[in-house]
Amino acid sequence: MSLHVFLYGGRVSTTLATVPVPAPVPAAPAPAPAPGRRTRVLALAEARWALASLLAFLAALPLDLGSAPAWTYGPLYAVAYAAGGWEPALEGLRALRGKTLDVDLLMIVAALGAASIGQVLDGALLIVIFATSGALEALATARTADSVRGLLDLAPTTATRVRDGREETVPTAGLAVGDTVLVRPGERIGADGTVLDGTGEVDQATITGESVPVLKRPGDDVFAGTVNGTGALRVRVGRDPADSVIARIVTLVEEASRTKAPTQLFIEKIEQRYAVGVVAATLAVFGIPLALGADLTDALLRAMTFMIVASPCAVVLATMPPLLSAIANAGRHGVLVKSAVAMERLGAIDTAALDKTGTLTEGAPEVTAVRPVSAPGSAPRPDADGLLALAASAEHPSEHPLARAIVSAARGRNLPIAAARDFTASPGRGVTALVDGHRVHVGRADTPEGAETTVRVSRDGTLLGTLALTDRLRADAAPATAALTALTGTAPALLTGDHPAAAARVAEATGITDVRADLLPEDKVEAVREGERAGRKVLFVGDGVNDAPALAAAHAGVAMGRAGSDLALEAADAVVVRDELTAVPAVVRLSRMARRLVLQNLVVAGAFISVLVLWDLIGHLPLPLGVAGHEGSTVLVGLNGLRLLRESAWRQE
């Protein structure tokens, strides 16, 4: 479900015609979803050049291997070189102007060196790999920017300000602390503030993660970007719109995303040293023998052989095939891991933190108890099934989440649902309807701090009983938390914006002991960073907009995809598409296997490069043997990485 459909269509009742509002102004229609801002892959120049390079390479490869005339595949290879290599070459030259040398330029030189001595295929493969890598990095950067821009759509651009009894539409950015705004049913709240007048049920799942709308009365706090479901509210602005909770979420996501940039300083230092070392060594291999009287052609051939065998092609493939194979295997099992970097990070986690609503639970209430009230000497009263059927009959016209849960429970027991007449819904008071000639009232009891939501059912003014509703726990919640505990050696923490009692119920059912409730988004981020400061690498699992900053701040973030918000899906490193919570520990295990294979491949690639380089320096390494050794190591590490495509790799305990 898209974020806009969830906000504007999912929880706003269409049965509000009989609900009184303070002012005789019709309810404003729900805002239309903002236009999509998701960057298309081919909208990126890097992606277009990488695709052109790949297609040219794939077209040339069978002709080359099939011994076709050089004029048939030569131009195609040239296109692959030009399309994929011009941008890294240009960036490398710019870096060179700044007196730095990076691996990108080294790979371009290696590719051109390979082509100069007839190894055109090797050079083209290097170009394609680097062009594709650059396109993926550009896409990740663009999608992060998309997600932050999309979050800004949560807060409305205008609000209805009330001054001296008159209403005026103003930009939300122009609201000041102390202003009074009118929020009609179905509208989004434009600023953080306090309710002055009116009663309504506000869907604030995007901020706190609570699974049902929260009753708001005068004196209660409300947040910008949340949706007023029923009843009109007059709200006094308590915080500048630029400092609202939703604005702070934007800032947190931007900050955390920057800390996860792929070009980290440590990697840059390694690249710089490697590039400088290989270039210096290649020049020495060429210049020293030449100075000692060696033949120019022999010296050049030895130097080109050195450049080929020292090129990190095998090292590149040592890393990518295991990680990409793990990504493909996870994808077959409903887990979308966004990049090789994300897959690698998942295997490094040593502690986990979980959201509650929509993650450990399904984010939808269910009836867990039906409690008829008995009164000695009174007229016969309905039993549990009769009480549930009566409540479902009265709630059937409503679209409130609690009403849907009650009707669903009655249908699950195959109970008859009678037709209701004269249906009305009152914010904070529940619904009233005529059922079989009796006036039935169903309303939520005032127990907001409990672990369950209690609904009272009355007939003709007489209390018949109550229904208890709780957020439905996922069937695989306990096994998933146990598996994460076994993987990390530490039980996960529960981080939720819901009430402590509701959090304690879920924690008890899943074996979690570290429970933190009543958290705002910045509190979740602080909890994650607290673990990071203690030297832990935290995995955070969540689903809502309120979870997005923590997903971005954590060492690795996993979002539940079926009901996850757009921003959470963008901020996370991986998305569980099928909402199977046990897939989270499974993908962590798979990532750890990939990391082990990467280490194996690096050892193999390093050994081959070392042996071939020493052979070329100490003895006389024939060019064909050098190419065979170089390509052989490349094929070997590639095949080793493909082992993770097997089904057994996912199911291995």
Disulfide bonds with the S-S distance in Angstrom:
none
